[in-house]
Amino acid sequence: MKLSPQKLFAPALAGTIMPIAIHAGGMNHHDHHMHNDSHMNMTDSFPSTMFMGKSTFVLGGVDGSTRTDAVLFNYDLKLMGMTSFTGEDMLMTAIRAGNFNMMDPFGMMGASRLDTAFNSNDNLEVHKLFYKFPVSDSVRVTMGPKLRQDDLLGVKPTAYPGEDGILFVLNQAGANDTYSKRMGAGVGVTYSKDKFIASTVLVSEDADSNEGILTKEGRDNITTQLALVDDSYTLAFAYTHSDGGNTDNSPDANDYSSYGINGTYNFLNQSDVFLPSSISAGFGWKNPDNHDDPDTAANSVEDGNTWTVGILWNDVIKEGNNLGFAIGTAETHRDDDGYDDPLAWETFYKMQINDNISITPSIFAVQQDGADDVTGAIVKTSFKF
């Protein structure tokens, strides 16, 4: 895909990035600041666009994978921007490229999938494209042909891992089937009043194909989230119904209802150096629409649960350096004789070299049901521009 400069208008990435704003009065550099909401006060002239980017290098390897035990060196590149036409709305697009092979240990179907893993065979792709705008002071709508479930939700239900996490499975708030991060076309409505925030969202994975949106054959995911948010805590409940497009009512792991409960506590006044900055915990459970019968260890379409606990320490040793640890389920656990109940854990230490460069060494382990455990170590270097 050949891209013109006009196509490089992309969405915000969590974190602090040096933006460049272009508007009717010319070009200027803004202070380090970024809005991940529908409101953009970048300038008094509209339309106005902020450009930003992030490049991540990942060097590391694993032991115990049947695929490879070699040292790997991968990258993920995001070119982003936010365009506002009124100062209250935001058009967001993300151009992305990466070379994490799907089946390699760090890849999107690998035994130890990384949260930063993306594969485009080194080609630039339109990764996200959506528009958010306010309907009133308390209601916001987000819609677009290419987005992810969490782009639509009003609340991130966990403080862990911020933008520093390592394993994808530990970055789903402990309710992995509820916060599945499915991609597709979608629309979401968020209502906020004081500390209360509610969202209802739809993501259709087949909107650009013959199956279409909300059809029997199409893969659709509907999520409702209710949350209370305060400076010191976040409490959230979410429900997701996933339709995998199966039309014959046979057992299907992608046809289910799931629930998630999450809580985060932020320690605002840290008098003890060992006291964490935040503790986040989440639990989820899943009920397939049609279960395997008979229920045996070989039949895995059945009720299951997931959980994760994540702890963050900010400004460890040096301001801007963060330490994190998380443990949780490596997959949806089920109640079967002989099932290994595999877990995953990770720990990382992010060293902020300057405002735009960070280096994050990490070690992790992922257990597998009926297979050898996978342990690994990586060094992740991030450049923001």
C-alpha positions as CSV (number, residue, x, y, z in Angstrom):
1,M,0.0,0.0,0.0
2,K,1.4,3.3,-1.1
3,L,0.7,6.1,1.4
4,S,0.5,9.8,0.8
5,P,1.3,12.3,3.6
6,Q,-2.4,13.1,3.9
7,K,-3.1,9.5,5.1
8,L,-0.7,9.8,8.1
9,F,-3.3,11.1,10.5
10,A,-3.5,8.7,13.3
11,P,-4.8,8.1,16.9
12,A,-3.2,8.8,20.2
13,L,-1.2,6.1,21.9
14,A,-1.3,5.9,25.7
15,G,1.8,7.7,27.0
16,T,3.5,11.0,26.5
17,I,4.5,11.7,23.0
18,M,5.9,14.9,21.4
19,P,3.1,16.1,19.1
20,I,3.3,18.4,16.1
21,A,0.2,20.4,15.4
22,I,-0.7,21.7,12.0
23,H,-3.5,24.2,11.6
24,A,-4.7,27.1,9.6
25,G,-2.1,29.4,11.2
26,G,0.9,27.2,10.3
27,M,3.0,24.7,12.3
28,N,4.1,24.7,15.9
29,H,5.4,22.3,18.6
30,H,3.3,21.8,21.6
31,D,4.4,20.8,25.1
32,H,4.4,17.1,26.0
33,H,0.8,16.4,26.4
34,M,-1.8,14.2,24.8
35,H,-5.6,13.7,25.0
36,N,-7.0,10.3,24.7
37,D,-10.6,11.7,24.9
38,S,-12.8,13.4,22.5
39,H,-11.7,16.9,23.4
40,M,-8.6,18.5,21.8
41,N,-7.6,22.0,22.7
42,M,-4.5,22.0,20.5
43,T,-5.2,25.4,18.9
44,D,-7.9,27.9,18.4
45,S,-7.9,27.3,14.6
46,F,-9.6,24.3,13.1
47,P,-9.2,21.8,11.6
48,S,-6.1,21.0,13.6
49,T,-3.9,17.9,13.5
50,M,-1.3,16.4,15.9
51,F,1.3,14.0,14.5
52,M,3.1,11.5,16.7
53,G,4.8,8.2,16.5
54,K,6.3,5.3,18.4
55,S,8.9,2.7,17.4
56,T,9.6,-0.3,19.6
57,F,12.5,-2.7,19.3
58,V,12.3,-6.1,21.0
59,L,15.3,-8.3,21.6
60,G,14.9,-11.5,23.4
61,G,14.2,-15.2,23.4
62,V,12.4,-18.0,25.1
63,D,13.1,-21.5,26.4
64,G,10.6,-24.3,26.2
65,S,8.9,-23.3,23.0
66,T,8.4,-26.1,20.4
67,R,8.8,-23.4,17.7
68,T,12.2,-22.0,18.4
69,D,14.6,-21.2,21.2
70,A,16.6,-18.7,19.2
71,V,17.2,-15.1,20.1
72,L,14.8,-12.9,18.1
73,F,14.9,-9.2,17.2
74,N,11.6,-7.7,16.2
75,Y,10.0,-4.2,15.8
76,D,6.7,-2.5,16.0
77,L,6.1,0.9,14.4
78,K,3.1,3.2,14.8
79,L,2.6,6.5,13.0
80,M,-0.3,8.4,14.6
81,G,-2.2,11.6,14.6
82,M,-5.4,13.2,15.9
83,T,-7.5,15.7,13.9
84,S,-10.1,17.9,15.4
85,F,-12.6,19.8,13.3
86,T,-14.4,21.7,16.1
87,G,-12.1,21.3,19.2
88,E,-14.6,18.8,20.7
89,D,-14.3,16.0,18.3
90,M,-11.4,13.8,17.1
91,L,-10.7,11.8,14.0
92,M,-8.1,9.1,14.8
93,T,-6.1,6.9,12.5
94,A,-3.1,4.6,13.0
95,I,-0.6,3.5,10.5
96,R,1.3,0.5,11.7
97,A,4.0,-2.0,10.6
98,G,5.7,-4.9,12.3
99,N,7.6,-8.1,11.8
100,F,6.4,-10.4,14.6
101,N,5.7,-13.7,12.8
102,M,2.3,-15.1,13.8
103,M,3.5,-18.5,15.1
104,D,6.9,-17.4,16.6
105,P,7.0,-17.4,20.4
106,F,6.3,-13.6,20.6
107,G,3.8,-13.6,17.7
108,M,0.1,-13.1,17.9
109,M,-0.5,-16.9,18.0
110,G,2.7,-17.7,19.8
111,A,3.1,-19.4,23.2
112,S,4.2,-16.1,24.8
113,R,2.5,-13.5,22.7
114,L,3.8,-10.0,23.5
115,D,1.4,-7.1,23.9
116,T,3.4,-5.1,21.4
117,A,3.4,-7.9,18.8
118,F,2.1,-7.0,15.3
119,N,2.7,-8.6,11.9
120,S,2.4,-6.8,8.6
121,N,5.3,-8.4,6.7
122,D,7.1,-5.1,6.9
123,N,4.3,-3.3,5.0
124,L,2.5,-0.1,6.3
125,E,-1.1,-0.9,7.1
126,V,-4.1,1.2,8.2
127,H,-4.4,-0.3,11.7
128,K,-7.2,2.0,13.1
129,L,-9.6,4.6,11.7
130,F,-12.4,6.0,13.8
131,Y,-14.1,9.2,14.9
132,K,-15.4,10.3,18.3
133,F,-17.6,13.2,19.1
134,P,-19.8,14.5,21.9
135,V,-23.6,14.4,21.7
136,S,-24.0,16.3,24.9
137,D,-22.0,17.2,28.0
138,S,-22.4,13.6,29.3
139,V,-22.7,11.5,26.1
140,R,-19.9,10.6,23.7
141,V,-20.1,8.5,20.5
142,T,-17.3,6.7,18.9
143,M,-17.6,4.9,15.5
144,G,-15.4,3.8,12.7
145,P,-14.6,1.0,10.1
146,K,-11.4,-0.1,11.9
147,L,-10.9,-0.1,15.6
148,R,-10.5,-2.2,18.7
149,Q,-12.9,-3.0,21.5
150,D,-11.0,-0.9,24.1
151,D,-11.1,2.2,21.8
152,L,-14.8,2.3,22.4
153,L,-15.0,1.7,26.1
154,G,-15.3,4.6,28.6
155,V,-12.9,3.2,31.2
156,K,-9.7,1.2,31.2
157,P,-10.6,-1.1,34.1
158,T,-7.0,-1.6,35.4
159,A,-4.0,0.5,36.1
160,Y,-1.7,-2.4,35.1
161,P,0.4,-2.4,33.0
162,G,0.0,1.1,31.7
163,E,2.0,1.1,28.5
164,D,4.8,-0.9,29.9
165,G,3.4,-4.4,30.0
166,I,5.0,-7.4,28.3
167,L,2.6,-10.4,27.8
168,F,-0.7,-9.9,26.0
169,V,-2.5,-12.4,28.3
170,L,-1.7,-10.2,31.3
171,N,-2.9,-7.1,29.7
172,Q,-6.6,-8.0,29.5
173,A,-7.6,-6.8,33.0
174,G,-8.0,-10.4,34.2
175,A,-11.3,-10.8,32.3
176,N,-9.7,-12.1,29.1
177,D,-12.9,-13.2,27.4
178,T,-14.8,-10.1,28.3
179,Y,-12.0,-7.6,27.4
180,S,-11.0,-9.7,24.3
181,K,-9.7,-6.6,22.4
182,R,-11.4,-7.8,19.2
183,M,-10.8,-5.7,16.1
184,G,-13.3,-4.7,13.4
185,A,-15.8,-2.0,12.6
186,G,-17.7,-0.7,15.5
187,V,-19.7,1.9,17.4
188,G,-19.8,2.8,21.0
189,V,-21.8,5.1,23.2
190,T,-20.4,6.3,26.6
191,Y,-22.3,8.2,29.3
192,S,-20.4,9.9,32.1
193,K,-21.8,11.7,35.2
194,D,-19.6,12.6,38.1
195,K,-17.8,9.3,39.1
196,F,-20.2,7.0,37.1
197,I,-19.3,6.0,33.5
198,A,-21.3,3.6,31.4
199,S,-20.6,2.3,27.9
200,T,-22.2,0.0,25.3
201,V,-20.2,-1.0,22.3
202,L,-20.4,-3.2,19.2
203,V,-17.4,-4.6,17.3
204,S,-18.1,-6.5,14.1
205,E,-15.2,-8.5,12.8
206,D,-16.9,-9.2,9.4
207,A,-18.2,-5.7,8.5
208,D,-16.0,-5.5,5.4
209,S,-17.0,-9.0,4.1
210,N,-20.2,-10.7,2.7
211,E,-21.2,-11.8,6.3
212,G,-21.9,-8.2,7.4
213,I,-22.9,-6.7,10.7
214,L,-25.3,-8.4,13.1
215,T,-26.1,-11.3,10.8
216,K,-26.1,-15.0,11.6
217,E,-22.9,-15.6,9.7
218,G,-21.1,-12.5,11.0
219,R,-18.8,-12.4,14.0
220,D,-20.1,-9.7,16.4
221,N,-19.2,-8.7,19.9
222,I,-21.3,-6.6,22.2
223,T,-20.0,-5.2,25.5
224,T,-21.6,-3.2,28.2
225,Q,-19.4,-1.7,30.9
226,L,-20.4,0.1,34.2
227,A,-17.7,1.8,36.2
228,L,-17.1,4.1,39.2
229,V,-13.9,6.1,38.9
230,D,-12.2,8.2,41.6
231,D,-8.6,9.5,42.0
232,S,-7.9,6.6,44.4
233,Y,-9.9,3.8,42.9
234,T,-11.6,2.3,39.9
235,L,-14.3,-0.3,40.1
236,A,-15.7,-1.8,36.9
237,F,-18.2,-4.5,35.8
238,A,-18.5,-5.6,32.2
239,Y,-20.6,-8.1,30.2
240,T,-19.7,-9.3,26.7
241,H,-21.7,-11.4,24.3
242,S,-19.6,-12.9,21.5
243,D,-21.2,-14.4,18.4
244,G,-18.6,-16.3,16.4
245,G,-20.8,-16.6,13.3
246,N,-21.6,-20.3,13.8
247,T,-25.0,-21.1,12.3
248,D,-25.5,-24.7,13.2
249,N,-25.6,-24.3,17.0
250,S,-22.6,-26.7,17.5
251,P,-20.2,-26.0,20.3
252,D,-17.9,-23.1,19.4
253,A,-15.4,-21.4,21.7
254,N,-16.2,-18.0,20.1
255,D,-20.0,-18.2,20.9
256,Y,-20.3,-17.2,24.6
257,S,-21.4,-14.8,27.3
258,S,-18.7,-13.5,29.7
259,Y,-18.5,-11.3,32.7
260,G,-15.7,-9.3,34.3
261,I,-15.2,-7.6,37.6
262,N,-12.2,-5.3,38.2
263,G,-10.8,-3.1,40.9
264,T,-7.8,-0.8,41.1
265,Y,-6.5,1.1,44.1
266,N,-4.0,3.9,43.7
267,F,-1.9,4.8,46.7
268,L,-1.9,8.6,46.4
269,N,0.2,9.4,49.5
270,Q,3.2,7.0,49.5
271,S,5.0,7.4,52.8
272,D,6.7,3.9,52.5
273,V,9.2,3.4,49.7
274,F,8.1,-0.2,49.4
275,L,4.4,0.6,49.0
276,P,3.2,0.2,45.4
277,S,1.7,3.0,43.4
278,S,-1.3,0.9,42.4
279,I,-2.7,-2.6,42.8
280,S,-5.1,-3.9,40.2
281,A,-7.1,-7.2,40.2
282,G,-9.6,-8.6,37.8
283,F,-11.7,-11.8,37.5
284,G,-13.8,-13.1,34.6
285,W,-15.9,-16.0,33.8
286,K,-17.2,-17.4,30.5
287,N,-20.3,-19.4,29.6
288,P,-20.4,-20.9,26.1
289,D,-23.8,-20.8,24.3
290,N,-23.4,-24.5,23.5
291,H,-21.2,-26.8,25.6
292,D,-19.3,-29.9,24.5
293,D,-21.1,-33.1,25.3
294,P,-19.9,-35.2,26.9
295,D,-17.7,-32.9,29.1
296,T,-14.3,-34.5,28.9
297,A,-10.7,-33.2,29.1
298,A,-10.5,-33.4,25.3
299,N,-13.6,-31.2,24.9
300,S,-12.7,-27.7,25.9
301,V,-15.9,-25.7,25.0
302,E,-17.2,-25.3,28.5
303,D,-17.5,-22.9,31.4
304,G,-14.2,-21.2,32.4
305,N,-12.6,-18.4,34.3
306,T,-9.6,-16.1,34.2
307,W,-7.9,-13.7,36.7
308,T,-5.0,-11.4,36.9
309,V,-3.3,-9.3,39.7
310,G,-0.9,-6.5,38.7
311,I,1.2,-4.3,40.9
312,L,3.0,-1.1,39.8
313,W,5.7,0.9,41.5
314,N,6.4,4.3,39.9
315,D,9.6,6.4,40.2
316,V,11.7,3.5,41.5
317,I,15.3,4.5,42.0
318,K,14.9,7.4,39.6
319,E,11.9,9.6,38.7
320,G,10.2,8.1,35.6
321,N,11.4,4.6,36.1
322,N,8.7,2.1,36.8
323,L,8.7,-1.5,38.2
324,G,5.9,-3.9,37.5
325,F,4.8,-7.4,38.4
326,A,1.7,-9.4,37.4
327,I,0.5,-13.0,37.7
328,G,-2.7,-14.6,36.3
329,T,-4.2,-17.3,34.2
330,A,-2.4,-18.2,31.0
331,E,-5.7,-19.1,29.3
332,T,-9.3,-19.6,30.3
333,H,-9.3,-22.2,33.1
334,R,-11.8,-25.0,33.0
335,D,-12.9,-27.7,35.5
336,D,-11.5,-30.9,34.0
337,D,-9.7,-33.8,35.6
338,G,-6.0,-33.7,34.8
339,Y,-6.2,-30.1,33.6
340,D,-3.0,-28.2,34.6
341,D,-4.5,-24.8,35.4
342,P,-1.6,-23.0,33.6
343,L,-0.5,-19.6,34.9
344,A,1.6,-16.7,33.5
345,W,3.7,-14.1,35.3
346,E,5.9,-11.2,34.3
347,T,8.1,-8.6,35.9
348,F,9.7,-5.6,34.2
349,Y,11.7,-2.5,35.0
350,K,11.3,0.5,32.7
351,M,14.2,2.9,32.6
352,Q,13.3,6.3,31.3
353,I,16.5,7.5,29.5
354,N,14.9,10.8,28.5
355,D,11.5,12.2,27.6
356,N,11.4,10.2,24.4
357,I,13.5,7.0,24.9
358,S,12.9,4.2,27.4
359,I,14.5,0.8,27.9
360,T,12.5,-2.0,29.6
361,P,14.2,-5.4,30.5
362,S,11.7,-8.1,31.5
363,I,11.5,-11.7,32.4
364,F,8.4,-13.9,32.2
365,A,7.0,-17.4,32.2
366,V,3.9,-19.0,30.6
367,Q,2.7,-22.4,31.6
368,Q,0.9,-24.6,29.1
369,D,-1.6,-27.3,29.7
370,G,0.0,-30.6,28.7
371,A,3.2,-29.0,27.4
372,D,6.5,-27.6,28.7
373,D,6.5,-24.2,30.4
374,V,7.8,-21.3,28.3
375,T,10.2,-18.9,30.1
376,G,11.7,-15.9,28.4
377,A,13.5,-12.6,28.7
378,I,13.4,-9.5,26.5
379,V,14.7,-6.0,26.3
380,K,12.2,-3.6,24.9
381,T,13.4,-0.2,23.7
382,S,10.8,2.5,22.8
383,F,11.3,5.7,20.9
384,K,8.6,8.3,20.9
385,F,8.5,11.2,18.4
